[in-house]
Amino acid sequence: MHLTSFLQDGQLTIALSGEIDHHSALPLRQSADELIYRYRPLTLVLDLSGIEFMDSSGLGFIMGRYALQKKLGGSLV
């Protein structure tokens, strides 16, 4: 699992590559949440184009970031 990010005009893009499974979901969540709390983006873009495999832990990761963005007044794309 690899994560890269960039912030531009209030939009935080997190690009993911590799696999999201029960082994990688927790550290991925911690890294993403750290970025979200640091930058408080109006819009969070999750770029999943580099994901080769994702199980239900990956879906939980996406839904958790959606809930966090909603709580902070932002949106998820």
KENU-489523 format. One record per residue (C-alpha): residue number from 0; residue in one letter; x, y, z. Coordinates in nm, 2 decimals, always signed. Example, Ala and Ser with C-alpha at 12.3 -4.5 7.8 and 13.67 -1.06 7.14 Angstrom:
2
+-----+--------+--------+--------+--------+
! num ! residu !      X !      Y !      Z !
+-----+--------+--------+--------+--------+
!   0 !      a !  +1.23 !  -0.45 !  +0.78 !
!   1 !      s !  +1.37 !  -0.11 !  +0.71 !
+-----+--------+--------+--------+--------+
end
This chain:
77
+-----+--------+--------+--------+--------+
! num ! residu !      X !      Y !      Z !
+-----+--------+--------+--------+--------+
!   0 !      m !  +0.00 !  +0.00 !  +0.00 !
!   1 !      h !  +0.13 !  +0.34 !  -0.10 !
!   2 !      l !  -0.02 !  +0.68 !  -0.02 !
!   3 !      t !  +0.06 !  +1.02 !  -0.18 !
!   4 !      s !  -0.12 !  +1.34 !  -0.12 !
!   5 !      f !  -0.13 !  +1.70 !  -0.22 !
!   6 !      l !  -0.33 !  +2.01 !  -0.12 !
!   7 !      q !  -0.45 !  +2.27 !  -0.37 !
!   8 !      d !  -0.72 !  +2.54 !  -0.32 !
!   9 !      g !  -0.88 !  +2.37 !  -0.02 !
!  10 !      q !  -0.89 !  +2.03 !  -0.19 !
!  11 !      l !  -0.69 !  +1.74 !  -0.05 !
!  12 !      t !  -0.62 !  +1.46 !  -0.29 !
!  13 !      i !  -0.51 !  +1.13 !  -0.14 !
!  14 !      a !  -0.39 !  +0.89 !  -0.41 !
!  15 !      l !  -0.37 !  +0.52 !  -0.31 !
!  16 !      s !  -0.19 !  +0.23 !  -0.49 !
!  17 !      g !  -0.15 !  -0.13 !  -0.41 !
!  18 !      e !  -0.40 !  -0.33 !  -0.20 !
!  19 !      i !  -0.64 !  -0.23 !  +0.08 !
!  20 !      d !  -0.71 !  -0.52 !  +0.30 !
!  21 !      h !  -0.74 !  -0.59 !  +0.68 !
!  22 !      h !  -0.37 !  -0.57 !  +0.71 !
!  23 !      s !  -0.32 !  -0.23 !  +0.55 !
!  24 !      a !  -0.65 !  -0.06 !  +0.64 !
!  25 !      l !  -0.55 !  +0.06 !  +1.00 !
!  26 !      p !  -0.22 !  +0.23 !  +0.90 !
!  27 !      l !  -0.39 !  +0.37 !  +0.59 !
!  28 !      r !  -0.67 !  +0.52 !  +0.80 !
!  29 !      q !  -0.42 !  +0.67 !  +1.05 !
!  30 !      s !  -0.22 !  +0.84 !  +0.78 !
!  31 !      a !  -0.53 !  +0.97 !  +0.59 !
!  32 !      d !  -0.69 !  +1.10 !  +0.92 !
!  33 !      e !  -0.37 !  +1.28 !  +1.01 !
!  34 !      l !  -0.38 !  +1.46 !  +0.68 !
!  35 !      i !  -0.74 !  +1.54 !  +0.71 !
!  36 !      y !  -0.71 !  +1.68 !  +1.06 !
!  37 !      r !  -0.40 !  +1.88 !  +0.96 !
!  38 !      y !  -0.54 !  +2.04 !  +0.65 !
!  39 !      r !  -0.92 !  +2.04 !  +0.72 !
!  40 !      p !  -1.00 !  +2.03 !  +0.35 !
!  41 !      l !  -1.33 !  +2.15 !  +0.21 !
!  42 !      t !  -1.31 !  +1.86 !  -0.04 !
!  43 !      l !  -1.13 !  +1.53 !  +0.00 !
!  44 !      v !  -1.06 !  +1.34 !  -0.32 !
!  45 !      l !  -0.97 !  +0.97 !  -0.28 !
!  46 !      d !  -0.80 !  +0.86 !  -0.60 !
!  47 !      l !  -0.84 !  +0.48 !  -0.61 !
!  48 !      s !  -0.71 !  +0.44 !  -0.97 !
!  49 !      g !  -0.40 !  +0.27 !  -0.84 !
!  50 !      i !  -0.58 !  +0.01 !  -0.63 !
!  51 !      e !  -0.53 !  -0.34 !  -0.75 !
!  52 !      f !  -0.74 !  -0.52 !  -0.48 !
!  53 !      m !  -0.97 !  -0.40 !  -0.21 !
!  54 !      d !  -1.18 !  -0.61 !  +0.04 !
!  55 !      s !  -1.45 !  -0.49 !  +0.28 !
!  56 !      s !  -1.18 !  -0.32 !  +0.50 !
!  57 !      g !  -1.13 !  -0.09 !  +0.20 !
!  58 !      l !  -1.49 !  -0.01 !  +0.18 !
!  59 !      g !  -1.49 !  +0.06 !  +0.56 !
!  60 !      f !  -1.19 !  +0.29 !  +0.50 !
!  61 !      i !  -1.38 !  +0.49 !  +0.24 !
!  62 !      m !  -1.70 !  +0.52 !  +0.44 !
!  63 !      g !  -1.50 !  +0.62 !  +0.75 !
!  64 !      r !  -1.33 !  +0.91 !  +0.56 !
!  65 !      y !  -1.68 !  +1.01 !  +0.43 !
!  66 !      a !  -1.81 !  +1.02 !  +0.78 !
!  67 !      l !  -1.51 !  +1.22 !  +0.91 !
!  68 !      q !  -1.54 !  +1.47 !  +0.62 !
!  69 !      k !  -1.91 !  +1.52 !  +0.69 !
!  70 !      k !  -1.84 !  +1.57 !  +1.06 !
!  71 !      l !  -1.58 !  +1.84 !  +0.98 !
!  72 !      g !  -1.81 !  +2.01 !  +0.73 !
!  73 !      g !  -1.64 !  +1.89 !  +0.41 !
!  74 !      s !  -1.72 !  +1.65 !  +0.13 !
!  75 !      l !  -1.57 !  +1.34 !  -0.02 !
!  76 !      v !  -1.52 !  +1.27 !  -0.39 !
+-----+--------+--------+--------+--------+
end
